[in-house]
Amino acid sequence: MSSEVAIDLSEGEREVLSRGLNEWGGPARCTEKLAVAMGFQSVADLFEQKRRLYSALASNEPLSAQDWRRTLVATEIVFASDTFGSGIDWETTTGLSDEETIRVLRRLQRKILRALHP
């Protein structure tokens, strides 16, 4: 039995998650404790894993349940937090509106939760 889960995401959903991961290399400021809270071993692990996750999203590959959760929570935090994430700069740095992003995030939350806990 494979430990990877395939989730059928729209292009827009993949884009929000990809941009969310990418923001951690830009305006976002991650601490070691925050990286661990998001499910990574460290900030260095976040940066290493984000490349792999970004590539998997772009290729529409299945991910482990842990990877889906880490990708979603990293995107949620970087979008919403002005202290650690992009926050008020999200629209400027990603080109995605706050309104559309929150709609997509809500869809992703439902979709990922259902896929991980059928």
Residue pairs with C-beta under 8 A, 6 or more apart in sequence:
2 62
3 64
3 65
4 62
4 63
4 64
5 62
5 63
5 64
5 65
5 68
5 115
5 116
6 62
7 62
7 63
7 68
7 111
7 112
7 115
9 17
9 57
9 60
9 108
9 111
12 100
12 104
13 104
13 107
13 108
13 111
14 57
14 58
14 60
15 96
16 75
16 96
16 101
16 104
16 105
16 108
17 57
17 71
17 72
17 75
17 108
18 54
18 57
18 58
19 75
19 94
19 96
20 71
20 74
20 75
20 76
20 78
20 79
21 50
21 53
21 54
21 57
21 71
21 74
21 75
22 50
22 54
22 94
23 78
23 79
23 85
23 86
23 90
23 93
23 94
24 30
24 46
24 47
24 50
24 74
24 78
25 47
25 50
26 86
26 93
27 85
27 86
27 89
27 93
28 78
28 84
28 85
28 86
29 83
29 84
30 43
30 46
30 84
31 43
31 84
32 42
32 43
34 77
34 84
35 41
35 42
35 43
35 45
35 46
36 42
38 46
38 70
38 73
38 74
38 77
39 66
39 69
39 70
39 73
40 46
40 49
40 70
46 74
49 67
49 70
50 74
53 63
53 67
53 70
53 71
56 62
56 63
56 67
57 71
63 71
65 116
68 112
68 115
68 116
69 112
69 116
72 108
72 109
72 112
75 105
75 108
76 105
77 84
77 85
78 84
78 85
78 86
78 90
79 85
79 86
79 87
79 90
79 101
79 102
79 105
80 87
81 87
82 88
82 89
86 93
86 94
90 96
90 98
90 101
91 97
91 98
94 101
